[in-house]
Amino acid sequence: MKIRFISEADEWSTEGAKITAPENLDAIHKVLEDEGPIILERWFYRGSKSPDRVVFEGFDDFTEYLNSQARAGDSIHVWSFSKVCTDQARLVFGKCPDDQGRVPKKGAY
């Protein structure tokens, strides 16, 4: 991961949760292989903007994102898509209408 800047006031240490810890990477790799996609939420270290949210279907794409986009100090949260994105947890559902406001009752999805 690249370094943007470090504030010593944040008490940087070699101790603490690291997204790159082998057990974290192994858990992510296992979910991607056994369950399907993951959802990543990246909070920017000392950033004054909303977090990035990305869905990954492959471990290589996930690690490429970490290596090219994430910066030292960013906070990374990961969820299994199949465990959190269920019909029971869905906020709303609908189909996209055509120019006359019609939606299909059937369809191959």
MODELLER restraints for C-alpha pairs under 7 A, 6 or more apart:
rsr = mdl.restraints
at = mdl.atoms
rsr.add(forms.Gaussian(group=physical.xy_distance, feature=features.Distance(at['CA:1:A'], at['CA:66:A']), mean=6.69, stdev=0.5))
rsr.add(forms.Gaussian(group=physical.xy_distance, feature=features.Distance(at['CA:1:A'], at['CA:67:A']), mean=5.19, stdev=0.5))
rsr.add(forms.Gaussian(group=physical.xy_distance, feature=features.Distance(at['CA:1:A'], at['CA:70:A']), mean=6.04, stdev=0.5))
rsr.add(forms.Gaussian(group=physical.xy_distance, feature=features.Distance(at['CA:1:A'], at['CA:71:A']), mean=5.31, stdev=0.5))
rsr.add(forms.Gaussian(group=physical.xy_distance, feature=features.Distance(at['CA:1:A'], at['CA:72:A']), mean=5.86, stdev=0.5))
rsr.add(forms.Gaussian(group=physical.xy_distance, feature=features.Distance(at['CA:2:A'], at['CA:71:A']), mean=4.89, stdev=0.5))
rsr.add(forms.Gaussian(group=physical.xy_distance, feature=features.Distance(at['CA:2:A'], at['CA:72:A']), mean=5.97, stdev=0.5))
rsr.add(forms.Gaussian(group=physical.xy_distance, feature=features.Distance(at['CA:3:A'], at['CA:71:A']), mean=5.48, stdev=0.5))
rsr.add(forms.Gaussian(group=physical.xy_distance, feature=features.Distance(at['CA:3:A'], at['CA:72:A']), mean=5.05, stdev=0.5))
rsr.add(forms.Gaussian(group=physical.xy_distance, feature=features.Distance(at['CA:4:A'], at['CA:71:A']), mean=6.28, stdev=0.5))
rsr.add(forms.Gaussian(group=physical.xy_distance, feature=features.Distance(at['CA:4:A'], at['CA:72:A']), mean=6.94, stdev=0.5))
rsr.add(forms.Gaussian(group=physical.xy_distance, feature=features.Distance(at['CA:19:A'], at['CA:76:A']), mean=6.70, stdev=0.5))
rsr.add(forms.Gaussian(group=physical.xy_distance, feature=features.Distance(at['CA:29:A'], at['CA:59:A']), mean=5.93, stdev=0.5))
rsr.add(forms.Gaussian(group=physical.xy_distance, feature=features.Distance(at['CA:31:A'], at['CA:80:A']), mean=6.72, stdev=0.5))
rsr.add(forms.Gaussian(group=physical.xy_distance, feature=features.Distance(at['CA:32:A'], at['CA:38:A']), mean=6.69, stdev=0.5))
rsr.add(forms.Gaussian(group=physical.xy_distance, feature=features.Distance(at['CA:32:A'], at['CA:57:A']), mean=6.49, stdev=0.5))
rsr.add(forms.Gaussian(group=physical.xy_distance, feature=features.Distance(at['CA:32:A'], at['CA:58:A']), mean=6.36, stdev=0.5))
rsr.add(forms.Gaussian(group=physical.xy_distance, feature=features.Distance(at['CA:32:A'], at['CA:59:A']), mean=6.76, stdev=0.5))
rsr.add(forms.Gaussian(group=physical.xy_distance, feature=features.Distance(at['CA:35:A'], at['CA:82:A']), mean=6.69, stdev=0.5))
rsr.add(forms.Gaussian(group=physical.xy_distance, feature=features.Distance(at['CA:36:A'], at['CA:57:A']), mean=6.44, stdev=0.5))
rsr.add(forms.Gaussian(group=physical.xy_distance, feature=features.Distance(at['CA:36:A'], at['CA:82:A']), mean=6.87, stdev=0.5))
rsr.add(forms.Gaussian(group=physical.xy_distance, feature=features.Distance(at['CA:37:A'], at['CA:55:A']), mean=6.58, stdev=0.5))
rsr.add(forms.Gaussian(group=physical.xy_distance, feature=features.Distance(at['CA:37:A'], at['CA:56:A']), mean=5.44, stdev=0.5))
rsr.add(forms.Gaussian(group=physical.xy_distance, feature=features.Distance(at['CA:37:A'], at['CA:57:A']), mean=4.36, stdev=0.5))
rsr.add(forms.Gaussian(group=physical.xy_distance, feature=features.Distance(at['CA:37:A'], at['CA:80:A']), mean=6.53, stdev=0.5))
rsr.add(forms.Gaussian(group=physical.xy_distance, feature=features.Distance(at['CA:37:A'], at['CA:81:A']), mean=5.52, stdev=0.5))
rsr.add(forms.Gaussian(group=physical.xy_distance, feature=features.Distance(at['CA:38:A'], at['CA:55:A']), mean=5.67, stdev=0.5))
rsr.add(forms.Gaussian(group=physical.xy_distance, feature=features.Distance(at['CA:38:A'], at['CA:56:A']), mean=5.40, stdev=0.5))
rsr.add(forms.Gaussian(group=physical.xy_distance, feature=features.Distance(at['CA:38:A'], at['CA:57:A']), mean=6.61, stdev=0.5))
rsr.add(forms.Gaussian(group=physical.xy_distance, feature=features.Distance(at['CA:38:A'], at['CA:78:A']), mean=6.58, stdev=0.5))
rsr.add(forms.Gaussian(group=physical.xy_distance, feature=features.Distance(at['CA:38:A'], at['CA:79:A']), mean=5.58, stdev=0.5))
rsr.add(forms.Gaussian(group=physical.xy_distance, feature=features.Distance(at['CA:38:A'], at['CA:80:A']), mean=4.66, stdev=0.5))
rsr.add(forms.Gaussian(group=physical.xy_distance, feature=features.Distance(at['CA:38:A'], at['CA:81:A']), mean=5.00, stdev=0.5))
rsr.add(forms.Gaussian(group=physical.xy_distance, feature=features.Distance(at['CA:39:A'], at['CA:54:A']), mean=5.87, stdev=0.5))
rsr.add(forms.Gaussian(group=physical.xy_distance, feature=features.Distance(at['CA:39:A'], at['CA:55:A']), mean=4.53, stdev=0.5))
rsr.add(forms.Gaussian(group=physical.xy_distance, feature=features.Distance(at['CA:39:A'], at['CA:56:A']), mean=6.50, stdev=0.5))
rsr.add(forms.Gaussian(group=physical.xy_distance, feature=features.Distance(at['CA:39:A'], at['CA:78:A']), mean=5.55, stdev=0.5))
rsr.add(forms.Gaussian(group=physical.xy_distance, feature=features.Distance(at['CA:39:A'], at['CA:79:A']), mean=5.14, stdev=0.5))
rsr.add(forms.Gaussian(group=physical.xy_distance, feature=features.Distance(at['CA:39:A'], at['CA:80:A']), mean=6.32, stdev=0.5))
rsr.add(forms.Gaussian(group=physical.xy_distance, feature=features.Distance(at['CA:39:A'], at['CA:81:A']), mean=5.86, stdev=0.5))
rsr.add(forms.Gaussian(group=physical.xy_distance, feature=features.Distance(at['CA:40:A'], at['CA:53:A']), mean=5.61, stdev=0.5))
rsr.add(forms.Gaussian(group=physical.xy_distance, feature=features.Distance(at['CA:40:A'], at['CA:54:A']), mean=5.23, stdev=0.5))
rsr.add(forms.Gaussian(group=physical.xy_distance, feature=features.Distance(at['CA:40:A'], at['CA:55:A']), mean=6.15, stdev=0.5))
rsr.add(forms.Gaussian(group=physical.xy_distance, feature=features.Distance(at['CA:40:A'], at['CA:76:A']), mean=6.84, stdev=0.5))
rsr.add(forms.Gaussian(group=physical.xy_distance, feature=features.Distance(at['CA:40:A'], at['CA:77:A']), mean=5.71, stdev=0.5))
rsr.add(forms.Gaussian(group=physical.xy_distance, feature=features.Distance(at['CA:40:A'], at['CA:78:A']), mean=4.59, stdev=0.5))
rsr.add(forms.Gaussian(group=physical.xy_distance, feature=features.Distance(at['CA:40:A'], at['CA:79:A']), mean=6.67, stdev=0.5))
rsr.add(forms.Gaussian(group=physical.xy_distance, feature=features.Distance(at['CA:41:A'], at['CA:51:A']), mean=6.42, stdev=0.5))
rsr.add(forms.Gaussian(group=physical.xy_distance, feature=features.Distance(at['CA:41:A'], at['CA:52:A']), mean=5.64, stdev=0.5))
rsr.add(forms.Gaussian(group=physical.xy_distance, feature=features.Distance(at['CA:41:A'], at['CA:53:A']), mean=4.51, stdev=0.5))
rsr.add(forms.Gaussian(group=physical.xy_distance, feature=features.Distance(at['CA:41:A'], at['CA:54:A']), mean=6.60, stdev=0.5))
rsr.add(forms.Gaussian(group=physical.xy_distance, feature=features.Distance(at['CA:41:A'], at['CA:76:A']), mean=5.80, stdev=0.5))
rsr.add(forms.Gaussian(group=physical.xy_distance, feature=features.Distance(at['CA:41:A'], at['CA:77:A']), mean=5.09, stdev=0.5))
rsr.add(forms.Gaussian(group=physical.xy_distance, feature=features.Distance(at['CA:41:A'], at['CA:78:A']), mean=6.41, stdev=0.5))
rsr.add(forms.Gaussian(group=physical.xy_distance, feature=features.Distance(at['CA:42:A'], at['CA:51:A']), mean=5.31, stdev=0.5))
rsr.add(forms.Gaussian(group=physical.xy_distance, feature=features.Distance(at['CA:42:A'], at['CA:52:A']), mean=5.07, stdev=0.5))
rsr.add(forms.Gaussian(group=physical.xy_distance, feature=features.Distance(at['CA:42:A'], at['CA:53:A']), mean=6.46, stdev=0.5))
rsr.add(forms.Gaussian(group=physical.xy_distance, feature=features.Distance(at['CA:42:A'], at['CA:74:A']), mean=6.61, stdev=0.5))
rsr.add(forms.Gaussian(group=physical.xy_distance, feature=features.Distance(at['CA:42:A'], at['CA:75:A']), mean=5.68, stdev=0.5))
rsr.add(forms.Gaussian(group=physical.xy_distance, feature=features.Distance(at['CA:42:A'], at['CA:76:A']), mean=4.67, stdev=0.5))
rsr.add(forms.Gaussian(group=physical.xy_distance, feature=features.Distance(at['CA:42:A'], at['CA:77:A']), mean=6.48, stdev=0.5))
rsr.add(forms.Gaussian(group=physical.xy_distance, feature=features.Distance(at['CA:43:A'], at['CA:51:A']), mean=4.63, stdev=0.5))
rsr.add(forms.Gaussian(group=physical.xy_distance, feature=features.Distance(at['CA:43:A'], at['CA:52:A']), mean=6.78, stdev=0.5))
rsr.add(forms.Gaussian(group=physical.xy_distance, feature=features.Distance(at['CA:43:A'], at['CA:74:A']), mean=5.67, stdev=0.5))
rsr.add(forms.Gaussian(group=physical.xy_distance, feature=features.Distance(at['CA:43:A'], at['CA:75:A']), mean=4.98, stdev=0.5))
rsr.add(forms.Gaussian(group=physical.xy_distance, feature=features.Distance(at['CA:43:A'], at['CA:76:A']), mean=6.45, stdev=0.5))
rsr.add(forms.Gaussian(group=physical.xy_distance, feature=features.Distance(at['CA:44:A'], at['CA:51:A']), mean=6.51, stdev=0.5))
rsr.add(forms.Gaussian(group=physical.xy_distance, feature=features.Distance(at['CA:44:A'], at['CA:74:A']), mean=4.80, stdev=0.5))
rsr.add(forms.Gaussian(group=physical.xy_distance, feature=features.Distance(at['CA:44:A'], at['CA:75:A']), mean=6.59, stdev=0.5))
rsr.add(forms.Gaussian(group=physical.xy_distance, feature=features.Distance(at['CA:45:A'], at['CA:73:A']), mean=5.10, stdev=0.5))
rsr.add(forms.Gaussian(group=physical.xy_distance, feature=features.Distance(at['CA:45:A'], at['CA:74:A']), mean=4.48, stdev=0.5))
rsr.add(forms.Gaussian(group=physical.xy_distance, feature=features.Distance(at['CA:45:A'], at['CA:75:A']), mean=6.89, stdev=0.5))
rsr.add(forms.Gaussian(group=physical.xy_distance, feature=features.Distance(at['CA:56:A'], at['CA:62:A']), mean=6.05, stdev=0.5))
rsr.add(forms.Gaussian(group=physical.xy_distance, feature=features.Distance(at['CA:95:A'], at['CA:103:A']), mean=6.21, stdev=0.5))
rsr.add(forms.Gaussian(group=physical.xy_distance, feature=features.Distance(at['CA:96:A'], at['CA:103:A']), mean=6.54, stdev=0.5))
rsr.add(forms.Gaussian(group=physical.xy_distance, feature=features.Distance(at['CA:97:A'], at['CA:103:A']), mean=4.90, stdev=0.5))
